[in-house]
Amino acid sequence: MAALEIVRIPVLSDNYVWLVHESESGATMVVDPAVADPVLAAATERGWTITDIWNTHWHPDHTGGNATIKEATGCTITGPAAEAARIPTLDITVTGGDTVRLGNHVAAVWDVPAHTAGHIAYHFADDGAIFVGDTLFAMGCGRLFEGTAEQMFANMQRLAELDDATRVYCAHEYTLSNARFAVTVEPDNSALAKRLAAVETARSAGDATVPTTIGEERATNPFLRANSATELGRIRALKDAA
C-alpha cells in the first residue's frame, strides 16, 4: 500500500491546513480548511482533485473553507456528530469508535472533547499519523473552551500511549510560544531546553515546526507529561494567563 502524501498549507496568521493524498485511488482529503483558495490552489498545482474534507471541530478557522471547496469540487464533508448543528456543511457525521477511509487507508475516529465539546481526532494507525485539530500542539494543548481539565488529561493519556514515532498533525504554529512557556514549567528539562533552541532557529528562518511526534511530546510537552488532571489544569491556567 502506497504511503499517504501529506502537504502542509499555511493559512491565516498561524493555521495549518493538511492536504492528504492517496495515490492508488486518487482520493484527496483536506483536514480543517480554514479558507478555500490556498487549498484549492495547492491541490490543482499537484493535479489532485479534492474528494473529502474531514473536520475535527466546529471553530470557523477549521471549517471556514468547507462550503467553497465543496462547491468547487463536489467533495464529501465528514465531521463530529456532536457538533453537526454548528457545521451545517457536513454530509457524514462520526463519533469515537467509527472509522473513515481515504482510499485504502483507514483512520479511527477518537472522541477528544475539551477544546470543544464534540472535538474528534483521526488516527491512521497503519500510517503512524494522527490529525488532532486543536487538542495537542507541539509542547502545548488546546484551551479548555467547552470542556474540563479531566477531559483533556484523558486525551493526553490516550495520546501518550501511541508509538513514539507517530506523527502528530496539529492545526496551528504555536510551537515557539509554547516552548517558551514550557521551559518555565520544567526549567530543569534538558530535552526541552534543547528543543526550544531548535525551534527558535527554525522560526527565525521561517521554517514550520510541525508535524511533531508523540516521542517528542512525551519528552517535552508539560501537558502530556502532567501526572493528574489537577496538574494539567494548573498548567493550563498559567498558560492562559501568560
Secondary structure in CASP SS format (residue, H / E / C, confidence):
PFRMAT SS
TARGET T0000
AUTHOR 0000-0000-0000
METHOD secondary structure of the structure
MODEL  1
M C 1.00
A C 1.00
A C 1.00
L C 1.00
E E 1.00
I E 1.00
V E 1.00
R E 1.00
I E 1.00
P E 1.00
V E 1.00
L C 1.00
S C 1.00
D C 1.00
N E 1.00
Y E 1.00
V E 1.00
W E 1.00
L E 1.00
V E 1.00
H E 1.00
E C 1.00
S C 1.00
E C 1.00
S C 1.00
G C 1.00
A C 1.00
T E 1.00
M E 1.00
V E 1.00
V E 1.00
D C 1.00
P C 1.00
A C 1.00
V C 1.00
A C 1.00
D H 1.00
P H 1.00
V H 1.00
L H 1.00
A H 1.00
A H 1.00
A H 1.00
T H 1.00
E H 1.00
R H 1.00
G C 1.00
W C 1.00
T C 1.00
I C 1.00
T C 1.00
D E 1.00
I E 1.00
W E 1.00
N C 1.00
T C 1.00
H C 1.00
W C 1.00
H C 1.00
P H 1.00
D H 1.00
H H 1.00
T H 1.00
G C 1.00
G C 1.00
N H 1.00
A H 1.00
T H 1.00
I H 1.00
K H 1.00
E H 1.00
A H 1.00
T H 1.00
G C 1.00
C C 1.00
T E 1.00
I E 1.00
T E 1.00
G E 1.00
P E 1.00
A H 1.00
A H 1.00
E H 1.00
A H 1.00
A H 1.00
R H 1.00
I C 1.00
P C 1.00
T C 1.00
L C 1.00
D C 1.00
I E 1.00
T E 1.00
V E 1.00
T C 1.00
G C 1.00
G C 1.00
D C 1.00
T E 1.00
V E 1.00
R E 1.00
L E 1.00
G C 1.00
N C 1.00
H E 1.00
V E 1.00
A E 1.00
A E 1.00
V E 1.00
W E 1.00
D E 1.00
V C 1.00
P C 1.00
A C 1.00
H C 1.00
T C 1.00
A C 1.00
G C 1.00
H C 1.00
I E 1.00
A E 1.00
Y E 1.00
H E 1.00
F E 1.00
A H 1.00
D H 1.00
D H 1.00
G C 1.00
A E 1.00
I E 1.00
F E 1.00
V E 1.00
G E 1.00
D C 1.00
T C 1.00
L E 1.00
F E 1.00
A C 1.00
M C 1.00
G E 1.00
C E 1.00
G C 1.00
R C 1.00
L C 1.00
F C 1.00
E C 1.00
G C 1.00
T C 1.00
A H 1.00
E H 1.00
Q H 1.00
M H 1.00
F H 1.00
A H 1.00
N H 1.00
M H 1.00
Q H 1.00
R H 1.00
L H 1.00
A H 1.00
E C 1.00
L C 1.00
D C 1.00
D C 1.00
A C 1.00
T C 1.00
R E 1.00
V E 1.00
Y E 1.00
C E 1.00
A C 1.00
H E 1.00
E C 1.00
Y C 1.00
T H 1.00
L H 1.00
S H 1.00
N H 1.00
A H 1.00
R H 1.00
F H 1.00
A H 1.00
V H 1.00
T H 1.00
V H 1.00
E C 1.00
P C 1.00
D C 1.00
N C 1.00
S H 1.00
A H 1.00
L H 1.00
A H 1.00
K H 1.00
R H 1.00
L H 1.00
A H 1.00
A H 1.00
V H 1.00
E H 1.00
T H 1.00
A H 1.00
R H 1.00
S H 1.00
A C 1.00
G C 1.00
D C 1.00
A C 1.00
T C 1.00
V C 1.00
P C 1.00
T E 1.00
T E 1.00
I H 1.00
G H 1.00
E H 1.00
E H 1.00
R H 1.00
A H 1.00
T H 1.00
N C 1.00
P H 1.00
F H 1.00
L H 1.00
R H 1.00
A C 1.00
N C 1.00
S C 1.00
A H 1.00
T H 1.00
E H 1.00
L H 1.00
G H 1.00
R H 1.00
I H 1.00
R H 1.00
A H 1.00
L H 1.00
K H 1.00
D H 1.00
A H 1.00
A C 1.00
END
